[in-house]
Amino acid sequence: MTTETLEQRMELTKVEDSVVKDTDSDIRQFVTFIVGKEVFAVDMEPVQEIIRVPHVVRVPLAPETLEGLANLRGNVLPIISLRKIFGFQEREYDDATRAVVIKQGQPLGFVVDKVSSVVGIEPENIEDVGSIKGTVDTDLLSGLLKNVGGHAMIMILDFSKLIIREFKDIAELNCSASPVGISSDYGNEAAEMEETVSDELQLVSFVVAEQEYAIAIEDVQEIVQVPDHIVQVPNSESHVLGIMTLRNRLLPLVSLRCMFGLPALKADEHSRIVVVSLGTASVGVVMDSVNEVLRVGKAYVENMPGLFARDGDLSDISEICRLDGGARLVSIISAGNMFRHTAVKEALNTVDQLRENENMSNNEIIENQETEIIEDEEQVVVFRLDKEEFGVPIGSVQEIVRVPDSLTHVPKAPAFVEGVINLRGSVLPVVDQRLRLGFSAVERNDRQRIMVFLLDGIRTGFIVDSVSEVLKISKNTIEPSPHLSNEQAQLISRVANLEKQKRLIQLIEPTRLIESRDLKGLEELTKQDGPQ
């Protein structure tokens, strides 16, 4: 127990004279607290600390009593409401509200209305609970304290019993390890998927000046938001926006608008930086917005017509993709051609000059470290549901498409299926991910997207509120998600704890998005004629 923790407790409590004058080693110390109109005590031994209730991230498929997950000095801490456990009326937190952090196998924070005191009690003054009848189940109590700290009766709450009853899965987890890695099922499925899509291109599409472009996904390292601060480089070309730091490396930024001779546009909340790589070189290209992840048959891709092909700086666009019967044209930008563009060369030269002005030996060390970091990273697609962020391995996402104006509802379809759409001639069952994970429904809007996965050979779409970025996450920031229910633990077994960014990204296991027993119903849907 740290000195800081003891000081926090002393600030929050008044210690009884009997504790100060303690000369009997048998005296037990308890923390007393109030929930509703009831006064409780907990043995000091499992209490790690007492904190103000931190900001929490909601966890889907978890027990109703769970408020969410919080970041406590770099560790993920489940926050649980004792009011909900006892069935008391909920209320907003105030200055007195605290979370008592109890360690029972794993640390858990229990929200109480107020912490009263720390008291020292002789064993003979702890009474049995057999005679009490009250609002709290006596099975959760281990004893009673009478006439202590100005209270006629204080109930000793047995948190080990409470956890066994309310969080059976947590109790079982104390005796076994939780899976951390991605299941082998996903690896096998990914291999099968690779065989079936060898005649397809996977592209990241984006918009610049209301025109749609795309880059091969293998050339895209990640997609990040435009930072608040970009370092300006003196005497650089206008299309070189500046330099940003991305995980201990300098990343030059260029504007695709300027590269294509289009009017400049100030970055906003829709703007994104697509980090494009060629060999060991990387450049961040600022786009107006990122649109979708497309999986396109090579039959729909053709070379840029010779009439429009240009040499030099306008040769970036090498191919055209025709979608929706030719009504939608997507220009495919070649990464190789892009790196021959004057703007990108200028940006890369700027970084090289900055490095030469610094200590080269330090830069070499950083570059070597980056090589090791890249091998120890996972690339995920981050999406939002309500205010929470979730991630899935980028290799599991077949494509990301817009939500159509209407979905075709199919009679006798499984209850969890929102409807079906026609995706290039095939029936795609669509699931509302909000409802699947217990979030409230919302009206359709332009930010929503359908993320398409291949689940046991069946393509299935999931509607999410928005797809925000493609992110590389260091594996040392990924830890097992607290085991709160069997369904939650299978679907979300890991969480990325990005402490510096104050973000908790819950990582979803794609193979668990639909229960195996429900896949047969999806398979029947895909055999029907597509919606007209």
SVG drawing of the C-alpha trace seen along z (x, -y; Angstrom):
<svg xmlns="http://www.w3.org/2000/svg" viewBox="-42 -30 68 54">
<polyline fill="none" stroke="black" stroke-width="0.4" points="0.0,0.0 1.6,-3.3 2.0,-6.4 -0.1,-8.4 -3.0,-5.9 -2.9,-6.1 -2.9,-9.9 -5.9,-9.8 -7.7,-7.7 -6.8,-9.9 -8.2,-12.9 -11.4,-11.2 -12.0,-9.6 -12.0,-10.3 -10.2,-7.7 -11.8,-6.5 -9.9,-6.9 -9.8,-3.2 -7.7,-2.9 -5.3,-5.6 -4.9,-3.9 -4.7,-0.4 -2.5,1.8 -4.3,5.1 -3.0,6.9 -6.4,8.6 -8.3,5.4 -9.6,5.3 -9.9,2.2 -12.9,1.4 -13.7,-1.3 -17.3,-2.5 -19.4,-4.0 -23.0,-4.9 -25.1,-3.7 -28.7,-5.0 -29.9,-5.1 -27.7,-2.1 -24.4,-2.2 -21.8,0.5 -18.3,1.6 -15.7,3.5 -12.6,5.1 -9.6,2.9 -7.4,5.8 -8.9,6.0 -9.3,2.2 -6.6,0.9 -7.6,-2.8 -10.5,-5.2 -10.8,-7.5 -13.1,-10.0 -15.2,-8.3 -13.2,-8.6 -14.5,-8.9 -15.7,-5.5 -16.1,-3.7 -19.2,-1.7 -18.8,2.0 -21.4,3.8 -22.9,7.2 -21.7,6.6 -23.9,6.8 -26.3,3.8 -24.5,3.0 -21.3,2.2 -20.9,-1.5 -17.9,-0.9 -14.1,-0.7 -11.8,-3.4 -8.1,-4.1 -6.4,-4.1 -2.8,-5.1 -2.3,-2.9 -4.5,0.0 -8.0,0.8 -10.4,0.7 -14.1,1.9 -16.4,-0.5 -19.5,1.0 -22.5,-0.6 -23.5,0.6 -26.8,-1.3 -27.7,0.9 -26.6,4.1 -28.9,3.3 -31.7,2.1 -31.7,-1.4 -32.8,-4.4 -30.0,-5.8 -28.7,-9.3 -26.1,-11.6 -22.6,-11.7 -21.7,-14.6 -18.6,-15.8 -19.0,-13.1 -19.3,-10.1 -16.3,-7.8 -15.2,-4.5 -13.8,-2.0 -11.2,0.1 -11.4,3.7 -9.0,6.4 -10.7,9.8 -8.6,11.6 -8.6,8.4 -9.1,4.8 -12.7,3.6 -14.1,0.1 -17.4,0.0 -19.2,-3.3 -20.6,-4.5 -22.5,-7.6 -20.0,-8.6 -17.0,-7.2 -17.6,-7.8 -14.6,-6.7 -12.0,-4.1 -12.8,-2.2 -10.9,0.3 -13.1,3.1 -12.3,5.8 -13.5,9.2 -15.9,9.7 -17.8,6.6 -18.6,8.1 -22.1,9.6 -23.8,12.3 -26.2,11.3 -28.8,14.0 -31.3,11.7 -31.2,8.8 -33.9,8.1 -33.4,5.2 -33.2,4.0 -29.9,5.8 -29.7,9.6 -28.0,11.0 -26.3,13.6 -23.9,10.8 -23.1,9.8 -20.4,11.3 -21.3,9.5 -22.7,6.4 -21.1,3.5 -23.3,1.8 -23.0,-1.7 -19.9,-2.6 -19.0,-6.0 -22.4,-7.4 -24.3,-4.7 -26.6,-2.3 -25.8,0.5 -23.3,1.0 -23.5,4.0 -20.2,5.7 -20.4,6.3 -18.6,9.4 -17.3,8.4 -16.2,12.0 -19.7,13.2 -21.1,10.2 -18.8,10.9 -19.6,14.6 -23.3,13.8 -23.3,10.7 -20.2,11.4 -19.9,15.2 -17.6,15.0 -15.2,12.8 -15.1,15.2 -14.4,18.1 -11.7,16.1 -9.8,15.8 -9.1,19.5 -8.2,19.5 -6.5,17.4 -8.3,15.3 -7.5,15.6 -5.5,12.7 -4.6,13.5 -6.8,13.6 -8.3,17.1 -6.9,19.5 -10.3,19.6 -9.7,16.1 -6.3,17.1 -7.8,20.0 -10.7,17.8 -8.3,15.1 -6.3,17.7 -9.5,18.9 -10.5,15.4 -7.2,14.7 -7.7,17.6 -11.2,16.4 -10.2,12.7 -7.1,13.2 -8.9,11.7 -10.0,8.6 -8.4,5.4 -8.8,4.0 -8.8,0.2 -9.1,-2.7 -11.3,-5.3 -11.4,-9.0 -12.8,-12.3 -10.9,-15.4 -12.9,-18.3 -16.0,-16.1 -14.0,-13.6 -13.5,-10.0 -10.0,-8.5 -8.5,-5.3 -5.2,-3.7 -4.4,0.0 -4.8,0.9 -1.4,2.6 0.2,-0.8 -1.7,-2.4 0.0,-2.2 -2.7,-3.8 -5.3,-6.6 -5.1,-9.3 -6.8,-12.5 -5.1,-15.8 -3.3,-16.9 -3.9,-20.3 -0.3,-21.3 1.7,-20.9 5.3,-22.1 5.8,-24.5 9.0,-24.1 10.6,-27.4 11.1,-27.8 9.2,-24.6 6.9,-24.3 3.2,-25.3 2.0,-21.7 4.2,-20.7 2.0,-21.3 4.7,-20.6 5.9,-17.9 4.1,-15.9 5.4,-13.4 3.8,-10.0 5.1,-7.5 8.6,-8.9 9.2,-9.5 9.0,-12.6 6.2,-12.3 6.1,-14.9 2.6,-16.0 1.4,-17.0 -1.9,-18.2 -3.5,-16.1 -5.5,-19.2 -2.3,-21.2 -0.7,-18.2 -3.7,-18.2 -3.7,-21.9 -7.0,-22.3 -8.0,-25.2 -6.7,-24.8 -9.2,-23.9 -8.7,-24.3 -8.8,-20.9 -11.9,-20.2 -13.3,-17.3 -13.8,-15.2 -10.2,-15.6 -7.9,-12.7 -4.2,-11.9 -3.6,-8.8 -0.1,-7.5 1.2,-6.0 4.4,-3.9 6.8,-2.8 9.7,-0.7 11.0,-2.4 9.7,-5.9 6.4,-7.2 4.4,-10.4 1.1,-11.6 -1.4,-12.8 -4.2,-15.0 -7.6,-14.2 -10.9,-16.0 -12.4,-12.8 -11.9,-9.1 -14.9,-7.3 -14.8,-3.5 -12.8,-0.3 -13.7,1.2 -13.2,4.8 -13.4,4.6 -13.1,7.3 -10.3,6.7 -12.8,7.0 -14.1,3.5 -10.7,1.9 -9.1,0.6 -6.1,-1.4 -6.3,-5.2 -7.3,-6.0 -4.3,-7.1 -6.0,-10.4 -6.0,-11.4 -2.8,-9.8 0.0,-12.3 3.6,-12.1 5.4,-13.9 3.4,-15.3 0.0,-14.3 0.8,-10.6 -0.3,-9.5 -3.7,-8.2 -2.9,-4.9 -6.3,-3.1 -10.0,-3.8 -12.5,-1.7 -16.1,-1.6 -18.8,-0.8 -22.6,-0.9 -22.9,-0.1 -20.4,-2.8 -22.2,-5.6 -19.5,-5.8 -15.9,-6.3 -13.1,-5.9 -9.6,-7.0 -6.9,-4.7 -3.7,-6.5 -0.5,-4.5 1.8,-4.8 4.8,-4.3 3.8,-7.2 2.9,-9.3 6.4,-9.0 7.8,-10.3 5.6,-13.5 7.6,-16.7 5.5,-17.5 6.3,-14.1 10.0,-14.3 10.2,-17.8 8.5,-16.6 10.8,-13.6 13.8,-15.8 12.7,-18.2 12.6,-15.4 16.1,-14.2 17.5,-17.7 16.0,-18.0 17.6,-14.7 21.0,-15.8 20.7,-18.9 20.2,-16.6 22.4,-14.0 22.5,-11.2 23.4,-8.5 20.3,-9.2 18.2,-9.1 19.7,-5.7 18.7,-4.4 15.2,-5.7 14.9,-4.2 16.1,-0.8 13.6,-1.0 10.8,-1.8 11.6,1.3 11.1,3.4 7.9,1.4 6.4,2.1 6.8,5.8 5.2,5.5 2.1,3.7 -1.4,4.6 -3.3,2.6 -7.0,2.1 -10.0,0.3 -11.5,-1.9 -15.2,-2.6 -17.6,-4.3 -20.9,-3.3 -22.4,-6.1 -19.4,-7.6 -17.3,-4.5 -14.5,-3.3 -14.0,0.3 -11.4,1.9 -11.2,4.9 -8.1,6.3 -7.8,4.7 -7.4,8.0 -10.9,9.1 -12.7,6.2 -13.6,7.1 -14.9,3.6 -16.8,0.6 -19.8,-0.8 -22.4,-3.5 -25.7,-2.6 -28.4,-2.7 -31.5,-4.8 -33.5,-1.7 -32.9,1.9 -35.0,4.7 -36.7,6.5 -37.1,10.2 -39.9,12.2 -38.8,14.9 -35.3,13.4 -33.4,13.9 -34.5,11.2 -31.0,9.7 -30.9,9.0 -32.0,5.4 -32.5,6.3 -30.5,7.1 -28.9,5.1 -27.7,5.9 -23.9,5.8 -22.8,6.2 -25.4,8.8 -25.1,10.7 -27.4,10.7 -25.7,9.1 -27.5,9.6 -27.1,6.4 -27.0,6.3 -27.5,3.1 -24.4,3.3 -25.9,0.8 -28.8,3.2 -26.5,6.2 -24.4,4.8 -27.2,3.3 -27.0,-0.4 -30.2,-2.4 -31.3,-2.7 -30.7,-6.0 -32.0,-7.4 -30.0,-6.7 -27.5,-9.4 -24.7,-10.1 -21.9,-9.2 -23.0,-5.6 -21.2,-2.9 -21.7,0.9 -18.6,2.9 -18.5,6.2 -17.0,9.3 -16.7,12.9 -18.1,15.0 -17.6,18.8 -17.8,18.2 -20.9,15.9 -20.5,12.2 -22.3,10.1 -22.6,6.4 -22.7,4.5 -24.0,0.9 -21.8,-1.3 -22.1,-5.0 -18.9,-5.9 -15.5,-4.5 -12.9,-6.9 -9.5,-5.7 -7.1,-2.9 -4.7,-2.7 -1.5,-0.9 -1.5,0.1 1.6,1.2 1.0,4.7 2.4,3.5 -0.7,1.3 -3.0,4.2 -4.2,6.1 -6.9,8.6 -10.3,7.0 -11.9,7.5 -14.0,10.7 -17.5,9.4 -19.7,12.0 -19.0,15.0 -20.5,13.3 -18.6,10.1 -15.3,11.9 -15.6,13.9 -16.5,10.9 -14.2,8.4 -11.4,10.2 -8.8,7.4 -8.6,3.7 -6.1,1.2 -5.2,-1.2 -3.8,-4.3 -3.1,-6.2 -1.3,-9.2 -4.2,-9.8 -6.7,-9.1 -8.4,-6.4 -9.7,-2.9 -10.3,-1.0 -12.2,2.2 -10.9,4.8 -13.6,7.1 -12.9,10.7 -14.6,10.8 -15.3,14.5 -17.6,13.9 -19.7,11.2 -22.5,13.8 -23.1,16.9 -22.4,20.1 -26.0,21.2 -27.2,18.1 -25.0,18.5 -27.3,21.0 -30.1,18.4 -27.7,16.0 -26.7,18.6 -30.4,19.2 -30.8,15.4 -27.8,15.3 -29.4,18.0 -32.4,15.9 -32.7,13.6 -31.2,10.2 -33.3,7.2 -34.3,5.2"/>
</svg>
